[in-house]
Amino acid sequence: MVTARKKYQIFGLFFGLFVFGLMISSEPRFEISEKAWIVASITCLMSIWWITEALPISATSLLPLVAFPAFEVMTIKEAATAYSHPIVLLIFGGFIIAAAMQKWNLHKRIALNIINKTGTKPNMLIAGFMLSTASISMWVSNTATTIMMLPIALSVINFLEERKQNNKLKNLDYFSLALLLSIAYAASIGGLGTLIGTAPNALFAAYMEEHFNISVGFFEWMLIGIPMALLMLILAWLSLTKITFRLAMKNKVDGVHKIITNELRKMGNISQGEKTTAAVFAIVALAWISRPFIQSTLGLTNITDTVIAITGAMTLFILPVSWKKRIFVLDRDWPKTIPWEILILFGGGLSLAGAISDSGLTNIIGENLEQFHNWELWTTLLAITATVIFLTELTSNTATAIILLPIGSAFSSVINVDPNLILIPIVIAASCAFMLPISTPPNAIIFSSGKISVPDMAKAGLSLNLLAILGISFLSYFFVGSLVENFK
């Protein structure tokens, strides 16, 4: 039986081909060059396929390797260069380090210990789950983080349901919904904090380097990402506990910390694998944060974030857990845990962005946005953030960022502002999809638990979306300008 989703994908496949065929067979419009028109045609095809997921997103991302040489937009060598961009390799190194954390369950131990330190009131438990989820999601994929946290949350919910008669917690159903959604939201929000936390962050860094010769490293991004993530976590917590579900906060949730303690007991004492992984991770994170000092003070200008990431990743294959048994931190099975499709998506997006810029299409987009040049910056930021947030409910955050970064860049030149003021809200908002199960993998995973309905998710998500529009616009307007002075 063909599902509605499948029909939508089939429609996207043929609609994309139809639009591409129509454009490529017609004369260029809007007084643009033939090369720019071809790039626009390919961009429309890829955008439609990305949005509808007519093909696997990574498969669509391979199209520049075929289409650009075939239509003489660029050579295969030029098109393929983006797939090995330093930012792609930075993400690759981060994925390997995250794979080690997952293999030895270091991420789970960290999360459980954070939850165990929170209080027993419902609001504090939800805060504890959000803080632990976001902390892990800064370094490990939001999908893996959600998969790890969901069973812990379900254990808490089942425990409370079994003791419903004796439990003093009011509105248990509301608490359950808030707890589950807090994990989904925090998994998406946590990724905002670091350059490797979510794909749009790294895409932004690569785009700024390629098109503005501005270096956005790990430290520079954290100056923006951490405040954004903290603000969004606070807004999400307030939305869940004070607005959407209005939990009864005065009563304690008895017995929950016993569940967490039992989970920690099951894990046993910290293993050698965890210790070694934690040491490498700590050194790499410290090196990322102190990289500007390393470059300026020690004169090691070639030591970039990518070099640090790959060095840390390689070290995990060298350091033994048990020399006698020939067990190392990572073994030959490591490729199975790497999300290769994200790396391909990065490459395809950067290749497409390069073609859009080189063909002059960015300038043409800017000219057509001239009518908005009189808008106030605050109004502009609100409009951009709202558009991106509701668009990314239906598309992947990476595809959204790839499509909108060149448009945002062109728009910034039209209104004569620092491109960071437009592009940063775009990439932040692209990761803030909270309304639908299809919006993000964390949303889908939480929805699959069977304990939350689409209306419940949409209601809670809409509330947070509106708060996010205001919050992201506020921080972008008042703080981004001063923070980007650290970008060089």
ABEGO torsion letter per residue (X at the ends): XBBAAAAAAAAAAAAAAAAAAAAAABBBBGGBBAAAAAAAAAAAAAAAAAAAGABBAAAAAAAAAAAAAAAGABBAAAAAAAAABAAAAAAAAAAAAAAAAAAAGAAAAAAAAAAAABBABAAAAAAAAAAAAAAAAAABBAAAAAAAAAAAAAAAAAAAAAAAAABABBGAAAAAAAAAAAAAAAAAAAAAABAAABAAAAAAAAAAAAAAGBBBBAAAAAAAAAAAAAAAAAAAAAAAAAAAAGBBAABBBBGAAAAAAAAAAAAEBBBAAAAAAAAAAAAAAAAAAAAAAAAAAAGBAABBAAAAAAAAAAAAAABBABAAAGBBABBAAAAAABBAAAAAAAAAAAAAAAAAAAAGAAAAAAAAAAAAAABBAAAAAAAAAAAAAAAAAABBAAAAAAAAAAAAAAAAAAAGBBAAAAAAAAAAAAABBAABAAABAAAAAAAAAGABBAAAAAAAAAAAAAAAAAAAAAAAAAAAAAAAAABX
